[in-house]
Amino acid sequence: VTGDQPTVSTETFNNILNFSHNHNFHSANLTAKKNTLYAMIITISMMIAEIIGGIYFNSMALLADGWHMSSHALALGLAYFAYIMSNRYKSDARFSFGTYKMEILASYTSALSLLVIAFLMIYHSILKFINPESIAYKEAILIAIIGLMVNLICAWLLRSSHDHHHNHHHHDDLNLKAAYIHVLTDALTSILAIVALGFGLLFGADFLDPLMGIIGAILVLVWAIGLLKQSGKILLDANMNEPIVSEVVDILRLFRSDIEIKDLHLLKVANDKYTCIISLNSIDPIDINLIKNELSKHEELVHILVEIYPKKY
C-alpha cells in the first residue's frame, strides 16, 4: 500500500469495532489521582514562593531549591496526567489491552528523571568538594526545614493513597510509587541537608554538605533503578516468570493429559490482572469453553483467548 491513507476517527473506529465486551481491565486509583493533584499544587506553590523569594532576597540557595522543586512538580504533574489519560481512553477500542501502560510509561519516565537528578546531585557535590563555597548556614537550614515540611505533607498524601489502593488490590501502583519516590527523594535531600548544615554551623564541618549530597544521590540511584526495572518489565511484557504462569500451565496439564502447550503468552493489563493467550495441540477434540471456565477461576486472568489444533504424529 502506498500513498496517504485516510484517517479513521476514534468514534468511527469504536463503532466499527463494536465489541460485546470492553478492554477496560484496569480500575483507576481515584484516591491517588486526587491526592497527586493536591501534592502537585502544594509543590508548585512552594516552588513559586522559593523562586520569587530567591530573586527578591538575592538568595541563590533559595532560588536553587525552588528550581530543584520544579523537577518534582513536573513528575507529579506527569503522574496526574497519566491518571487522566488512562481514564479518558479506557473505553477506546484502539487500546486493545487497555490503558494501564499509560501509567507505567509515566512511572518509567519519572524513574529516568530521578536518574538525571541523582547524577546532577553527584556532579554538584563533587564540585563543592573541589571548590568549597561559603554557606549561609542559618538561611539554608531554614529553607531545608520548610522544604522538608512541604515534602512530608506531600509524602503523607501519596502514602495514604498507596495504602488505600494496596489494601484493595494488593499490588503496587507504579505511577503513584514513582510520584511518591520523587517526593521522598526531596524529603531525604532536605533531611541530609539539615544534618550536614547543622554540623557545619556548630562544628565548621563544611565537608559534610557535599558528602551528604553524594549519599543522598546513591540512595536516589538505587530507588530509580528499582523503579526502572519494575516499570520496564511491564512495558516490555516480560511477565513469563510470574507465579501465575506456572498456575496456568498446571491447570492445562491437569485438564487433559494429552494436551501439548504450543504457545502461551501472559500480558499484564492492570496492577493485578493479565490477558492470557494460549495455543494448544490435542489428539481429541476439546471444548474451549471448558478450558476458559477452568482458567477463569483465577481472578488475575481477565481476558482469556484459547486456540486448539489437532495433534499430528
C-alpha positions as CSV (number, residue, x, y, z in Angstrom):
1,V,0.0,0.0,0.0
2,T,1.4,3.4,-1.0
3,G,0.3,7.0,-0.7
4,D,-1.6,8.7,2.1
5,Q,-4.2,6.7,3.8
6,P,-7.5,8.2,5.2
7,T,-7.5,8.7,8.9
8,V,-10.4,7.0,10.8
9,S,-11.8,9.0,13.7
10,T,-11.8,7.5,17.1
11,E,-15.7,7.5,17.2
12,T,-15.9,5.7,13.8
13,F,-13.2,3.2,14.8
14,N,-15.1,2.4,18.0
15,N,-18.3,1.9,16.0
16,I,-16.6,-0.4,13.6
17,L,-15.2,-2.5,16.4
18,N,-18.5,-2.7,18.3
19,F,-17.4,-5.5,20.6
20,S,-19.7,-7.2,23.1
21,H,-17.1,-6.6,25.8
22,N,-14.7,-3.8,26.6
23,H,-10.9,-3.8,27.3
24,N,-11.1,-1.7,30.4
25,F,-9.3,-4.2,32.7
26,H,-7.7,-1.5,35.0
27,S,-9.6,0.2,37.8
28,A,-8.5,3.7,38.3
29,N,-6.9,4.7,41.6
30,L,-9.2,7.7,42.2
31,T,-7.7,8.4,45.7
32,A,-4.2,8.5,44.2
33,K,-5.4,10.8,41.4
34,K,-6.9,13.3,43.8
35,N,-4.0,13.3,46.2
36,T,-1.4,13.5,43.5
37,L,-3.2,16.7,42.3
38,Y,-3.1,18.1,45.9
39,A,0.6,17.2,46.2
40,M,1.4,18.8,42.8
41,I,-0.5,22.1,43.8
42,I,1.4,22.3,47.1
43,T,4.8,21.6,45.5
44,I,4.2,24.2,42.7
45,S,3.1,26.8,45.3
46,M,6.3,26.2,47.3
47,M,8.4,26.2,44.1
48,I,7.0,29.6,43.0
49,A,7.4,31.1,46.5
50,E,11.0,30.0,46.7
51,I,11.9,31.3,43.2
52,I,10.2,34.6,43.9
53,G,11.8,34.8,47.3
54,G,15.2,33.9,46.0
55,I,15.1,36.7,43.4
56,Y,13.7,39.2,45.8
57,F,16.1,38.4,48.7
58,N,19.0,37.7,46.3
59,S,19.4,34.2,47.8
60,M,21.0,31.6,45.5
61,A,20.2,28.8,48.0
62,L,16.5,29.7,48.0
63,L,16.5,30.0,44.2
64,A,18.3,26.7,43.7
65,D,15.9,24.8,45.9
66,G,13.0,26.4,44.1
67,W,14.2,25.2,40.7
68,H,15.1,21.8,42.2
69,M,11.4,21.5,43.4
70,S,10.3,22.2,39.8
71,S,11.6,18.7,38.7
72,H,9.4,17.1,41.3
73,A,6.4,19.3,40.4
74,L,6.9,18.1,36.8
75,A,7.0,14.4,38.0
76,L,3.8,14.9,40.0
77,G,2.2,16.6,37.0
78,L,3.2,13.7,34.8
79,A,1.7,11.2,37.2
80,Y,-1.6,13.1,37.4
81,F,-1.7,13.5,33.6
82,A,-1.3,9.7,33.3
83,Y,-4.3,9.1,35.6
84,I,-6.4,11.5,33.5
85,M,-5.4,10.0,30.1
86,S,-5.7,6.4,31.3
87,N,-9.3,7.1,32.5
88,R,-10.1,9.2,29.4
89,Y,-9.2,6.4,26.9
90,K,-10.3,3.4,28.9
91,S,-13.2,2.6,26.6
92,D,-11.3,3.4,23.4
93,A,-11.2,0.3,21.1
94,R,-7.8,1.3,19.7
95,F,-6.2,0.3,23.0
96,S,-6.7,-3.5,22.6
97,F,-5.1,-4.3,26.0
98,G,-6.5,-1.3,27.9
99,T,-4.7,1.9,29.1
100,Y,-2.8,0.6,32.1
101,K,0.5,1.1,30.4
102,M,-0.1,4.8,30.2
103,E,0.5,4.9,33.9
104,I,3.5,2.6,33.6
105,L,5.0,4.8,30.9
106,A,4.7,7.8,33.3
107,S,6.4,5.7,36.0
108,Y,9.3,4.8,33.7
109,T,9.7,8.4,32.6
110,S,9.7,9.6,36.2
111,A,12.4,7.0,37.0
112,L,14.5,8.3,34.2
113,S,14.2,11.8,35.6
114,L,15.3,10.5,39.0
115,L,18.4,9.1,37.4
116,V,19.2,12.6,36.0
117,I,18.6,14.2,39.4
118,A,20.9,11.7,41.1
119,F,23.7,12.3,38.7
120,L,23.3,16.1,39.0
121,M,23.4,15.8,42.8
122,I,26.7,13.8,42.5
123,Y,28.1,16.3,40.0
124,H,27.4,19.4,42.1
125,S,28.6,17.6,45.3
126,I,31.9,16.8,43.7
127,L,32.2,20.4,42.5
128,K,31.7,21.5,46.2
129,F,34.4,19.2,47.3
130,I,36.8,20.6,44.7
131,N,35.8,24.2,45.1
132,P,34.3,24.8,48.6
133,E,31.9,27.8,48.9
134,S,30.9,29.8,51.9
135,I,27.5,28.7,53.2
136,A,24.9,30.9,54.8
137,Y,24.0,28.2,57.3
138,K,21.1,29.7,59.1
139,E,19.2,30.7,56.0
140,A,20.0,27.4,54.3
141,I,18.7,25.4,57.3
142,L,15.5,27.4,57.3
143,I,14.9,26.7,53.6
144,A,15.6,23.0,54.2
145,I,13.2,22.8,57.1
146,I,10.4,24.5,55.1
147,G,11.1,22.2,52.2
148,L,11.0,19.2,54.4
149,M,7.7,20.1,55.9
150,V,6.2,20.5,52.4
151,N,7.6,17.2,51.3
152,L,6.3,15.4,54.3
153,I,2.8,16.7,53.7
154,C,3.0,15.5,50.0
155,A,4.5,12.2,51.1
156,W,1.7,11.6,53.6
157,L,-0.9,12.4,50.8
158,L,0.7,9.9,48.4
159,R,1.4,7.3,51.0
160,S,-2.2,7.3,52.2
161,S,-3.3,6.8,48.6
162,H,-0.9,3.8,48.2
163,D,-2.1,2.2,51.5
164,H,-5.8,2.6,50.4
165,H,-5.1,1.1,46.9
166,H,-2.8,-1.6,48.2
167,N,-5.4,-2.8,50.8
168,H,-8.0,-3.2,48.0
169,H,-5.8,-4.5,45.2
170,H,-2.7,-6.0,46.9
171,H,-0.4,-4.7,44.2
172,D,1.8,-1.6,43.7
173,D,0.5,1.4,41.7
174,L,3.8,2.1,39.9
175,N,2.6,5.5,38.7
176,L,1.9,6.5,42.3
177,K,5.1,4.9,43.5
178,A,7.1,7.0,41.1
179,A,5.5,10.2,42.3
180,Y,6.0,9.1,45.9
181,I,9.7,8.4,45.4
182,H,10.2,11.8,43.8
183,V,8.7,13.4,47.0
184,L,10.6,11.1,49.2
185,T,13.8,12.0,47.4
186,D,13.3,15.7,48.1
187,A,12.4,14.9,51.7
188,L,15.6,12.8,52.1
189,T,17.7,15.6,50.5
190,S,16.2,18.1,53.0
191,I,16.9,15.8,56.0
192,L,20.5,15.2,54.9
193,A,21.0,18.9,54.2
194,I,19.7,19.8,57.7
195,V,22.1,17.3,59.3
196,A,25.0,18.5,57.3
197,L,24.3,22.2,57.7
198,G,23.7,21.7,61.4
199,F,27.1,20.1,61.9
200,G,28.6,22.8,59.7
201,L,27.1,25.6,61.7
202,L,28.1,24.1,65.1
203,F,31.5,22.5,64.3
204,G,32.5,24.0,61.0
205,A,32.3,20.7,59.2
206,D,31.9,22.1,55.7
207,F,32.7,18.8,54.0
208,L,29.5,17.2,55.3
209,D,27.3,19.2,52.9
210,P,28.7,17.7,49.7
211,L,29.2,14.3,51.4
212,M,25.5,14.1,52.3
213,G,24.7,15.1,48.8
214,I,26.6,12.1,47.4
215,I,25.0,9.7,50.0
216,G,21.5,11.0,49.0
217,A,22.3,10.6,45.3
218,I,23.3,7.0,45.8
219,L,20.0,6.2,47.5
220,V,18.1,8.0,44.7
221,L,20.0,5.9,42.1
222,V,19.0,2.7,43.9
223,W,15.3,3.7,44.0
224,A,15.4,4.9,40.4
225,I,17.0,1.7,39.1
226,G,14.5,-0.4,41.0
227,L,11.6,1.5,39.6
228,L,13.0,1.3,36.1
229,K,13.3,-2.5,36.4
230,Q,9.7,-2.8,37.6
231,S,8.1,-0.5,35.0
232,G,10.4,-1.6,32.2
233,K,9.5,-5.2,32.7
234,I,5.8,-4.4,32.3
235,L,6.4,-2.2,29.3
236,L,8.3,-5.0,27.6
237,D,5.8,-7.7,28.6
238,A,8.5,-9.6,30.4
239,N,6.0,-11.4,32.6
240,M,6.6,-15.1,31.8
241,N,8.4,-15.7,35.2
242,E,5.3,-14.6,37.2
243,P,3.8,-17.2,39.5
244,I,0.5,-17.1,37.6
245,V,2.3,-18.7,34.6
246,S,3.0,-21.9,36.4
247,E,-0.5,-21.9,37.7
248,V,-1.9,-21.7,34.2
249,V,0.4,-24.5,33.0
250,D,-0.7,-26.7,35.9
251,I,-4.4,-26.2,35.1
252,L,-3.8,-27.1,31.4
253,R,-1.8,-30.2,32.2
254,L,-4.3,-31.4,34.8
255,F,-7.2,-30.7,32.5
256,R,-6.2,-33.3,29.9
257,S,-3.0,-35.4,29.9
258,D,-2.7,-35.4,26.1
259,I,-2.6,-31.6,25.8
260,E,0.5,-30.1,24.4
261,I,1.1,-26.4,25.1
262,K,2.2,-25.0,21.8
263,D,2.3,-21.3,22.8
264,L,1.5,-19.3,25.9
265,H,1.5,-15.5,26.5
266,L,0.6,-13.5,29.6
267,L,0.3,-9.7,29.2
268,K,-0.1,-7.5,32.3
269,V,-3.1,-5.2,31.7
270,A,-3.7,-3.9,35.2
271,N,-1.9,-3.9,38.6
272,D,-3.1,-7.5,39.3
273,K,-4.7,-8.6,36.0
274,Y,-3.4,-10.5,33.0
275,T,-4.5,-11.3,29.5
276,C,-3.9,-14.9,28.7
277,I,-3.3,-16.2,25.1
278,I,-2.9,-19.9,24.7
279,S,-2.3,-22.2,21.7
280,L,-2.8,-25.9,22.3
281,N,-2.3,-29.2,20.5
282,S,-4.6,-32.2,21.3
283,I,-5.4,-35.6,19.9
284,D,-9.1,-35.5,20.8
285,P,-11.5,-32.5,20.4
286,I,-11.8,-30.2,23.4
287,D,-14.5,-27.7,24.3
288,I,-12.6,-24.4,24.5
289,N,-15.2,-23.0,26.9
290,L,-14.4,-25.7,29.5
291,I,-10.7,-24.6,29.5
292,K,-11.8,-21.0,29.7
293,N,-14.1,-21.7,32.6
294,E,-11.3,-23.5,34.5
295,L,-8.8,-20.7,33.9
296,S,-11.4,-18.1,34.8
297,K,-11.3,-19.4,38.4
298,H,-8.2,-17.3,38.7
299,E,-9.3,-13.7,39.2
300,E,-6.0,-12.5,37.8
301,L,-7.0,-13.7,34.3
302,V,-9.4,-11.3,32.8
303,H,-9.2,-11.9,29.1
304,I,-8.6,-15.5,28.0
305,L,-8.0,-16.5,24.4
306,V,-7.6,-20.2,23.6
307,E,-7.0,-21.9,20.2
308,I,-6.7,-25.6,19.7
309,Y,-5.0,-27.5,16.8
310,P,-5.3,-31.3,16.2
311,K,-2.1,-33.1,17.3
312,K,-0.2,-34.6,14.4
313,Y,2.0,-37.7,14.5
